């Protein structure tokens, strides 16, 4: 499992037949995913004595979050999936955040900082995604009225304090396991060639790109 969409990356290996399902894990400090991700995967695989071809699936958190981190994680996951000939599963970072609490039958609203006064917002019922969107502060507060609001960033908790959000730890790669198991059992995998990042917004390059010069007919 690979998660490089947040402020700190992480990788994990899991075996559901073991008493402790998470067999090995490693945190990638700061913004070091691009240099440390693949070597970390190799170390964990070697230490566990596993081969890529023995995996049930390669799992990647494909956003929303850090544009660079997402690209690194998705590219590595695609490469590992192809090299090992194993299926690929992509999960939302918002889904992992929703899974950090037992919301029961109530609606769970999960919120991440998107910068520029905006938020990545997800509405979940258990593991089922109702919707995900990029929203402004006022729209976010309207959308998240009623139900449990869950955040993992102090900055967001302070911005939404009137909604009394529950502050939890930032999900790590190992937290993807319950969602991954469900997907493996149901046989729902990604088309690796078609898989894209879950940005929920335009990149800076798109935002600040100069408009194309108008064509002059002759």
C-alpha positions, 0 to 999 in steps of 0.5 A: 500500500502506497500513500504519498498524497499527504504531508508525509508519505508512507508504505505498508505491506499487509497479510490478512492471514497473519494475526497482525495484518500489517506486516511491515511499514515505513514512513517517508519523512517530509516531501521525500517520496520521490527519492525514497518511495521505490527504495522503501518498497524494495526494502520492505519486500526484501525484508518480508521475503515477498515477490511482487508477483505474490501480491494480491494487489498494489494499492495506492492513495491517488489523492486529493492532496499534494500534486507532486506526491500524488504523481509519484505514488500513482506512477510507482503503483502503476510500475509495480503493478505492471512489473509484478503482473498484479491488479491495481487498486486506487483509493481516495485520501478522503475515504481513508479519513472517513475510515478513521472513525466509526460513524455508524449509520450517520453521515460522515463529512471529511475535510482536508485543506486544499489551500487558497481558502478552499477545502477537499470535501467528502461525504461518506456513509461508512465506506460508501462515498456519496460525493467528493468536491473542492469547495469554498469555506461557506459552501463547505460549512453548509454542506457539512451541517448535520452528521459527524465532521472529521479532520486531520489538520489543526488548521482545518479544525480551527477554521471549522470550529463552529462545526465541532469537528473531530480531529484525528491522526493523518491516515497512513498507508496501512489504513487503506487495508480495510478498503483494499480487502473489500475491493480484492474480495469484490474483484474491483480493480483499476485499469492501470492505463486509464488510472488518473490522479484524484486532484479535485482541482486544477494544478498550478500550471493550469491556473497560472497558464497564459491564455492562448493568443487568438488566431488572426485569420488572413 
